[in-house]
Amino acid sequence: MAKLSVIIPAKNEEVVIKDCLESVNWVDEVIVIDNNSSDRTVEIAREFKVNIYKYAKGNYSDRRNFGLKFAHGEWVLFLDADERITPLLRSEILKIITDEKLQMSNSAYAIPRKNIIFGKEFKHGGWWPDYNKRLFKKDSFEKWEGELHEEPIFRGILGHLINPMTHFKNMTMAEMVDKTNKWSEAEAKLMFEAGHPPMNIIRFTTAVFREFWLRGVKQRAFIDGFEGTIYAVYQIFSRFVSYAKLWELQVKRHNEGSNL
């Protein structure tokens, strides 16, 4: 029977790590990559039969890649600390890694994700089925790439599972705004370094309106009620902040060039 390894990067996840680890207590090997947590994350993780490694360098992709070095299973599942593997998904995964015919068909699987935001399951606004590529044959997997939006590099055919994992985004508005402030810095820097065209009124309003059209109109976030509307507006705001910071970087470069 093929073995399965689970890799979970974590930083200050004391609120969610216990439920996450309990949902994978059936797995052959669980690897937690701790990014210098200052809370009880490591202490809680030690209550389970898991291997804990410290790694505080690089980005999220780097930490996932670091964890892969310690995985001994023929299959690898990448999980976030605020995600849960449901019993139905567990059965589906076990069927894949134990059935020789299924093992020969696909080398990677995308898993749908049920997003619980503000305590409510979101089914619109682009939040369902929210497929994430997470389950891989280790010998077909190469690495994760991307500083903000991680993308796996692998060889072979991608399959799709039926049963979802559960994702709990239990953040306060203050925490969400703080996260946006950090992520928008990185996103603006990436766009700036990629040579994004100079921001102007047309490009700026187009980018923000596109997010409004996608989340609010096309993907009908408002159907998820007040919670869905709040989160859609927040995402539009996040897009606004990213492009505003890109504009700041471009203005700074222009001013520095003018002073030479």
N, C-alpha and C positions, 0 to 999 in steps of 0.2 A: 504493500500500500504506500502510495506517495505521501510524503510529509509536507506540511504547510507551515510556513513561517509568517508571522505578522510583525510589521515594523511600524512603530508609533512614535513620531517626534512629539516632544512635549516641552512646554515652558509655562510655568505657573498655572497648571491645570488641576489644582487640588479639588475644584468643585466638580469636575466631570471625569477625571481619570479613573476613579473607582468603577463607575458604571461601564466605562469603555472596556476595562480589563475583565470585568465579569462577563461581558458579552463575548469574549474570545477565550474563556477559560477551558475550552475544549480543543484548542489549537496545540499542535506539537511544540511550537517554539514561539514565544512572544519577546520581542526586542523593543525596549523603550530607549529612545535617544533624547536625553535631557539637555536642554539648552540653558544651563545655569539657572534653574528654577530657584526662586527665593522663598517659595511657600512650601507646603507639605507634599508636593507632587511626588518626589522621590520616596519619601517616607511611606506614602500610601501605596506606591508601586511595589515596594519591598514586601508588602503583605501578600503579594501574589507570586506565583512561580514564574518570574520573568527575569530576563537579562537586561541590566541597566548600564548604559554607556553614556559618558559625558561628551558632548560635542557642541561647542559654542561658536563655531566658525561659520562663515558663509551664510547662505540663504536656506530656504526650506528645501529646495531641491538638493542642496549639498548634504543636508542632514538625512534625507531619505537615502541618498547614495551611500553615505557613511554607514547607515544601518544595514544596508545590503551586504556589506563585507562580512557581517557576522551571521548571516542567514544560512542555515544548513538544509532547509527544506527544498524539495524539487519545485514547489510552488511558493510564491511570495504574494502576500496581501498587504497593501499599504493602507493604513488607517489613520485618521486624525483623532485626537483625544476627545473631541466633542461628537464623535460618531459612535454608533452601536450596530453590531451585527445581530439581526433578529433571528429567531429560531428557524423561520422559513428560509431565510438566506443561508443560514448555516447548513441546512439540509441540501440546498442547491449547490453550494460550494463543495461539500463533501462528495456529492454525486459526481461532480466534474473531476475531482482529483483522484477518485477511486475507479472510475469507469475508463478502461483503456481506449475504447472507441472515441469517447469524448475528448480524452487527452490528445488524441491524434488529430482532431479536427481544428482546434483553436489553440493559440499560444498565449492569448491575452483575452481578458473580459472586462467590459464596462459594466458598472453596477449602477442601477437607478438609485436616487437618493431622495428620501422623504425629508423635506426641510421643515423643521419646527422653529418658527420665528415669533417672538413675542408670545410664546406659549400656544401658537396656532399653526396647524399644518397648512402650508402654502401650496396651492395647486395651479396658480397662475403667475403672471409676472416673470415667466422664464424659470420658475423654480420647480417645475415638474415636466418630464421625469428626471432632469438634471443628471444625466449619465456621467459617471466618472470612471476613467480607466484605472483600475486598482489591482486586479488579480492577474498574475503573470507566471508563466513557466520561467523559472530562474535562468535556465540555459538559453532562453530566447530574449531575455531582458538585457538592455544595455545600460541605460541611465535615465535619470530625470534631468530635464533642462528647464530653464526659466527662473527669473528672479521673483516675479510676482505671480504669474500664471504658469504653474508647473505643467510640463508636458512630458509624458514618458516616451522614450525611444526604445522600440523593440522590433524583433523580426517575427514574421508570421501573420496569421489571420486573427482579427479581432472579433470576438463574439459578444453577445449582450445577454446578461442575466435578466430574469423576470422579477425576482423578489428584491425589494429595496433595502438598503441600510437606512438607518435613521440618523439625522443630523440635527443637533440642538444648538441653535444660535441664541443662547440665553445671555445677551448683552444688554446693558442699559443704554439709553441714548447717549449718555456721556462717554461710555466706553466705545460706542460705535463711532462717534465723532472723533475721539482720540485715535482710533484705528485708521479712520479716513485720513487724518492729518499725516500719519506716518506713511501709509500706503501711497497717498497722492504725491508725497515727496519723491518716492522711488519711481512711481509711474512717470511723473514729469521729467525726471532725470533720464529715464530710458528713452522717452520720446525725443528729448533734447539731443541726446547723444546719437540717436538714429537720424538726426538731421530733419526733424519735422519742419514743414514749411512755416514761415512766420505767422503767428496768430494775428488775426484781424477780426473785425466785427462779424463778418460773414462766416468765417471758419469757427469762431467761438460759438455763435448762436446756433449754427448748424449742428455742432457736436452735442450741445445741450439739448436741442430740440429732438435730435435723433434718439437720444436716450429716453426722452419723454414719450416719443412716438412708440418706441420699442416696448418699454415697460408698461406705460399707462394705457396705450390704445391697442397696439397689435397683440400684446400678451395679456391684456386685460387684468392688470394687477388689482384693480378696484373690486373685482368679483370676490376677492379674499377679504372684503370688508374694510373696516377702518385700519386694521393692522396692515393689510396689503397696500392700501393707499399711502400710509405713513412710510412704509419701507420703500415704495416706488419713488416717493419724493426724496427720500434719503439717498437713493442711488443716483437720482438726477443731480442732487447736491454734490455727491462725491465726484461725478463726472465734471461738474462745474469747477470744483476745487483743483482737480488734476490739470485741467487746461489753463486755469488762471495761474497756477504755479509754473506751467510751461512758459506762459507769456512772460512771467517775471524773469525766468532764466534767459529768455531771448532778449529782453530789454537790458538786462545786466550785461550780456555779451556785447550788445550794440553800444552801450555807454562806455564800456571798457575799451572797445575798439576806437571809439571817437576821441578818447583821451590820449591815444598814442601819438 
